[in-house]
Amino acid sequence: MKTIHLFCAIALFAATVVVKADDTNKAAASPGFDDPSKLTATAPDTFKAQFTTTKGKFVVEVTRSLAPTGADRFYNLVRSGYFTDVAFFRVIPGFMCQFGIHGDPNVSAKWRDANITDDAVKGSNTRGAITFATAGPNTRTTQLFINFGDNSSLDGQGFAPFGKVVEGMDVVDKINSEYGEGAPSGNGPDQGRVQAEGNAYLKKDFPRLDYIKSATILPADKK
C-alpha cells in the first residue's frame, strides 16, 4: 500500500519578510508567513481557494466541518501568501501530487515544528480530495497532497481530507510527474534536501517541476 510521508531537515537561519508599502492592508488582514504562531485565524465554514500554477489554474473548495484544524491551517497558509513559488515536488501518476515545502529554507525552518493536531477522518481520499500529509500522529505542518484517483485506503491511516478540487482538475492532472517518487525510494527530490536547500536545489536538479505561482482566497461573491 502506498503511503504519504515526510522527512524533516534542519535549516539554520530565521526568515524575514519584506512588506511593500502598497501591501499594508493585506499585511494587516493576515500576518506574514514567517511566524506560524500568528497564523491562527478560524476559517469560514466554506470557502474557495484559487491556485495559479505553471500549468494553469485550479480551485479548491473547503468544507471546514470535514477537518476543522486542517481547514484552518490551510486557510491561514493561503491568505498569508505562503504558497507562492512552492513546488509540486512529489507527483506519482494515478496516486497523488504533493506540495507545501517552502522554497526558502529559512521559512521551512520556521514551520518545521509548527504541528497541528489530527482531525477525525470524515471525508474520503477520492479523486480531487485535498489532504495534509503526515509523518505520524499530530505531525501535520504545511505539506498537502491532491488525490489523482480513489485513494480511500488512506482514510483508515488517518489522512483527513478537508476539501476538494472543484475547478481545473484537468490542470492538476497535467502537473509534471516525470520525476516520480522521491529519494531514497525513487529518483525524485529528497525531502530532507528540499527542507534544507529549498528551490535552489529543486531548480538545479529537477528543472522541469511545476510550481504554484500564487494562491488566494476567493471573495464570497465568487463562490
Disulfide bonds with the S-S distance in Angstrom:
none
